[in-house]
Amino acid sequence: MSVIDRNSEFLFGFQATMTNPNGDPDQENKPRMDYETSTLLVSDSRRKRDCRDFLKNKGYQIFVDTLADAKVPMDQMFEYIRDSWLVDKDKMERLFAENPSLKQAWEEFFGKDENYKEAYQKKLKELKDSKKKAKELSPFNNAFLTEIIRRSLIDIRLFGSAMAVEGVTRTYTGPVQISWGYSLHPVELVKSNTITTIMNEDSSTFGKKYKVYYALVAHYGTINKYSARLTSMTEEDRNLFRRALVQGMMANQTDSKQGQEPLFYIEVIYKPEYDVYLGDLRRFIDVKQNNEDGTRKEGVIRSLNDLIVDFNDLNQVITELKNEGYIEKVIGWGHPITQKGHFLNMPAFEPVDLWEPI
């Protein structure tokens, strides 16, 4: 599968009903808020965590991982990934076939013994007390380990990472960048907070569970072709990301996250020769309160029925860029509820099935 060669930008929207999409540990785990505007906030890390956890559950190895609720040390993860390659002759041969210079460097340091793990460990033992030679090995280690890591770890290819352990110092900027999400309207915190029991080792205490009544939240993001070259993010990876973004939220049905539903995903894909972006697509969405039935007073929003979401400005600017030849296509997905008249003038898009199993 080829590395992506087209920039794209996307808009992901979801609704949150009687839930806490992203608690703030500095505020008693209350929903993150801009209190000046009563706007709900959701960090990019929350979205990435949902994606990582979901892909891990599907059998993909991830770099930013946890074990028994503790983050796996970076050197431990590196060692595990390295050894899993060194004991797999077929994977090593494919790696060297695609990287002749890496194969040549390997043979210079470790010889042509096909027992790769034994040869590697033997050389490391020899170099243990030789700082000069160990320093000479460092560039090879850097190239070898970063290559197998980005081939092995889906979240490195998507989101990048900073690596800093013995023999590896490298920072990858992730091709997928996600903005902090925010509600497209003012929200209200539930005034009557639920009391919950927090169990400790030898006692229990009482705490509060904070929620919002309702929020329609949108994240904006970009996928960059130049960063994709560095992490080797492929078209298959992009398809995985789209589905993990939607399905990861559905899979994260904890007590605090119950009540979240993905609603829509729109991605604008540019032609290979262009490096442009429209920028934050949320600027082109107009959200107003729907008071037609008179059941809600002004400012009280409790469901999607209380809103009208108009994509007219976004639709117009996409049409203009299409006519000028910048945009290759627009793809999208919508929850069935989006077909009930809550969303007006959505851009025409090629449908993709983001509920398709991974």
C-alpha positions in Angstrom: 0.0 0.0 0.0 1.4 3.4 -1.0 2.3 6.2 1.3 -0.3 9.0 1.0 0.6 11.7 -1.4 -2.4 14.1 -1.0 -3.1 16.6 1.8 -6.5 16.5 3.3 -8.4 18.2 6.1 -11.4 16.9 8.0 -14.3 17.8 10.2 -15.5 15.3 12.8 -18.7 16.0 14.8 -20.3 14.2 17.7 -23.0 14.8 20.2 -22.8 14.3 24.0 -25.9 13.8 26.0 -25.8 13.7 29.8 -22.1 12.8 29.7 -18.6 14.1 30.4 -16.6 14.0 27.1 -13.3 15.1 28.6 -12.8 15.6 32.3 -10.3 18.1 33.6 -8.2 16.6 36.4 -7.4 20.1 37.7 -11.1 20.9 38.1 -12.4 17.8 40.0 -12.8 16.1 36.6 -15.5 18.5 35.6 -16.0 18.8 31.8 -13.4 21.0 30.3 -15.0 24.4 29.7 -14.4 27.9 28.4 -16.4 29.5 31.2 -16.4 32.9 29.5 -18.4 31.6 26.6 -20.0 28.5 28.2 -18.3 26.4 25.5 -17.4 22.8 26.1 -13.8 21.8 25.2 -12.4 18.4 24.3 -8.7 17.9 23.9 -7.0 16.3 20.9 -5.4 13.8 23.3 -8.9 12.4 24.1 -9.6 11.6 20.4 -6.2 10.1 19.9 -6.6 8.0 23.0 -9.9 6.6 21.8 -8.2 5.7 18.4 -5.2 4.1 20.1 -7.3 2.0 22.5 -9.6 0.8 19.8 -6.8 -0.2 17.4 -5.0 -2.0 20.3 -8.3 -3.9 21.0 -8.2 -4.8 17.3 -4.8 -6.3 17.6 -2.6 -3.5 16.4 0.6 -2.6 18.3 0.7 0.9 19.6 3.6 2.9 21.0 1.8 5.0 23.6 0.6 2.0 25.5 -0.3 1.1 29.0 0.0 -2.1 31.1 -2.0 -2.5 34.3 -3.0 1.2 34.0 0.7 2.3 33.9 2.4 3.6 30.9 4.8 1.1 29.4 8.4 2.5 29.6 9.8 3.6 26.3 12.9 1.4 26.5 10.8 -1.6 27.4 8.6 -1.0 24.3 11.6 -0.6 22.1 13.2 -3.8 23.3 10.0 -5.7 22.7 9.6 -4.4 19.2 13.3 -4.9 18.3 13.3 -8.5 19.5 10.1 -9.4 17.8 11.8 -8.4 14.5 15.1 -10.0 15.2 13.5 -13.4 15.7 11.5 -13.2 12.5 13.7 -14.1 9.6 11.1 -13.3 7.0 10.4 -9.8 8.3 14.1 -9.0 8.5 14.7 -10.2 4.9 11.8 -8.1 3.6 13.2 -5.1 5.6 16.7 -5.6 4.0 15.3 -6.1 0.6 13.5 -2.8 0.8 16.5 -1.1 2.4 19.8 -2.2 0.8 21.8 0.4 2.7 20.5 -0.9 6.0 21.4 -4.4 5.0 24.9 -3.3 4.1 25.3 -1.5 7.4 24.0 -4.6 9.3 26.5 -6.9 7.6 29.4 -4.5 8.4 28.5 -4.6 12.1 27.0 -8.0 12.6 28.1 -10.2 9.7 25.9 -12.4 7.6 24.7 -14.7 10.3 21.0 -15.1 9.8 20.4 -15.7 13.5 19.8 -12.0 13.8 18.9 -11.7 17.5 22.0 -13.8 18.6 24.3 -11.7 16.3 22.8 -8.4 17.6 23.2 -9.4 21.3 26.7 -10.7 20.8 27.8 -7.4 19.2 26.2 -5.3 22.0 28.0 -7.4 24.6 31.3 -6.9 22.8 30.8 -3.1 22.6 29.6 -2.8 26.2 32.9 -1.6 27.5 34.0 0.2 24.3 32.5 3.7 24.3 34.1 4.6 21.0 32.8 1.6 19.1 29.4 1.9 20.8 29.2 5.5 19.6 29.9 4.2 16.0 27.0 1.8 16.3 24.5 4.5 17.4 23.7 5.8 13.9 22.9 2.3 12.7 20.7 1.7 15.8 18.9 4.9 15.2 18.1 4.0 11.6 17.3 0.4 12.3 15.1 0.9 15.3 13.2 3.8 14.0 12.5 2.0 10.7 11.1 -1.1 12.4 9.2 1.0 15.0 7.3 3.0 12.4 6.6 -0.2 10.4 5.2 -1.9 13.6 3.3 0.8 15.4 0.2 2.2 13.9 0.0 5.3 16.2 3.6 6.3 15.2 2.5 6.3 11.6 -0.6 8.3 12.4 0.3 10.7 15.2 4.0 10.6 15.4 6.0 10.7 18.6 9.3 11.8 20.2 11.7 8.9 20.9 14.6 9.2 23.3 16.2 6.0 24.6 19.7 4.6 24.2 20.6 4.4 20.5 17.4 6.2 19.3 16.8 9.9 19.3 14.1 10.9 16.8 11.0 13.1 16.7 8.3 12.3 14.2 5.7 14.9 13.5 2.4 13.0 13.0 0.7 13.4 9.6 -2.6 13.4 11.5 -3.1 16.6 13.5 -6.3 17.1 15.5 -7.4 20.3 17.0 -9.1 20.7 20.4 -12.8 20.2 19.8 -15.4 22.6 21.1 -19.2 22.8 21.2 -20.8 24.7 18.4 -23.1 26.4 20.9 -23.2 27.3 24.6 -23.7 24.3 27.0 -24.9 23.9 30.6 -23.4 21.7 33.3 -25.9 19.5 35.0 -26.8 21.3 38.2 -27.6 18.3 40.3 -24.4 16.2 40.3 -24.5 12.5 41.0 -22.8 11.2 44.1 -20.5 8.3 43.5 -18.5 6.0 45.8 -14.7 5.9 45.2 -13.3 2.6 46.5 -9.8 2.7 48.0 -7.7 -0.1 49.3 -9.1 0.0 52.9 -11.8 2.5 52.7 -14.2 4.4 50.5 -14.9 8.1 49.9 -17.6 10.0 48.2 -17.2 12.1 45.1 -19.2 13.8 42.4 -19.8 12.9 38.7 -20.1 16.0 36.5 -21.9 16.0 33.2 -23.2 18.4 30.5 -26.9 18.3 29.5 -26.1 18.4 25.8 -23.3 19.4 23.4 -22.8 19.2 19.7 -19.0 19.1 19.4 -16.7 19.4 16.4 -13.0 18.7 15.9 -11.0 20.0 12.9 -7.9 18.1 11.7 -5.4 17.8 8.9 -3.5 15.0 7.2 -0.1 16.1 5.8 1.6 14.2 2.9 5.1 15.4 3.8 4.9 14.1 7.4 3.4 10.9 6.0 6.6 10.3 4.0 8.6 10.4 7.3 6.3 8.0 9.2 5.3 5.9 6.2 1.6 6.5 6.7 -0.3 4.7 3.9 -3.8 5.0 2.4 -4.7 1.9 4.4 -3.6 3.7 7.6 -5.8 6.7 6.6 -8.8 4.4 6.2 -8.0 2.8 9.6 -7.8 6.2 11.2 -11.2 7.3 9.9 -12.9 4.2 11.2 -11.1 4.2 14.5 -12.1 7.9 15.0 -15.8 6.9 14.7 -15.8 3.4 16.2 -13.3 4.2 18.9 -15.9 6.7 20.4 -18.6 4.0 20.2 -16.3 1.5 21.9 -15.5 3.8 24.8 -18.7 3.3 26.7 -17.4 4.0 30.2 -19.7 5.5 32.9 -18.5 9.1 32.1 -18.5 8.6 28.3 -21.9 6.9 28.0 -24.1 9.2 25.8 -21.5 10.1 23.1 -22.4 9.5 19.5 -20.4 10.3 16.4 -22.6 12.2 13.9 -20.6 13.1 10.8 -17.2 13.0 9.2 -16.3 15.2 6.2 -12.8 15.1 4.6 -11.6 17.4 1.8 -8.9 15.7 -0.2 -6.7 18.0 -2.4 -5.0 17.1 -5.7 -1.4 15.8 -5.3 0.3 19.0 -6.7 -1.4 21.3 -4.1 -0.2 22.0 -0.6 -3.1 24.2 0.5 -5.7 23.9 3.3 -8.9 25.9 3.8 -8.1 26.0 7.5 -10.5 25.4 10.4 -13.6 24.2 8.7 -15.7 25.0 11.7 -15.6 28.6 10.7 -17.9 27.8 7.9 -20.7 26.3 10.0 -23.6 28.3 11.3 -25.4 26.8 14.4 -28.7 28.3 15.6 -31.2 27.3 18.2 -34.4 25.8 16.8 -37.4 27.3 18.7 -40.1 26.4 16.1 -42.0 24.0 18.4 -41.8 26.4 21.3 -40.9 23.7 23.8 -37.6 25.2 24.8 -36.9 28.7 26.0 -34.1 30.7 24.4 -30.7 29.4 25.4 -31.9 26.0 26.7 -30.5 23.2 24.5 -31.1 19.6 25.5 -30.9 17.7 22.2 -30.1 17.9 18.6 -33.8 18.8 18.0 -33.0 22.1 19.6 -30.5 23.1 17.0 -30.2 23.9 13.3 -26.8 23.3 11.8 -26.2 25.0 8.4 -23.2 24.0 6.3 -24.1 26.5 3.5 -20.9 28.6 3.7 -18.7 25.4 3.8 -20.6 24.0 0.9 -20.0 27.2 -1.1 -16.3 27.5 -0.5 -15.7 23.8 -1.3 -17.6 24.3 -4.5 -15.4 27.2 -5.4 -12.2 25.3 -4.8 -13.5 22.4 -6.8 -14.3 24.7 -9.7 -10.7 26.1 -9.5 -9.3 22.6 -9.7 -7.7 22.4 -6.2 -9.9 19.6 -4.7 -9.8 16.1 -5.9 -12.8 14.9 -4.0 -14.8 15.2 -0.8 -15.6 12.0 1.1 -17.9 11.7 4.1 -20.0 9.7 6.5 -23.1 10.5 8.5 -25.0 8.8 11.3 -28.5 8.0 10.2 -29.8 10.8 12.5 -28.2 13.4 10.2 -30.7 12.5 7.6 -33.6 13.8 9.7 -33.3 17.5 8.7 -31.0 18.7 11.5 -28.1 19.4 9.1 -28.8 21.8 6.2 -26.7 22.2 3.0 -24.1 19.6 3.8 -21.4 19.4 1.1 -21.9 16.6 -1.5 -19.5 13.8 -0.7 -18.6 10.3 -1.8 -19.9 8.1 1.0 -17.5 5.9 3.0 -18.6 3.3 5.4 -17.0 4.2 8.7 -19.0 1.5 10.5 -17.2 -1.2 8.5 -15.5 -3.6 10.9 -11.7 -3.4 11.2 
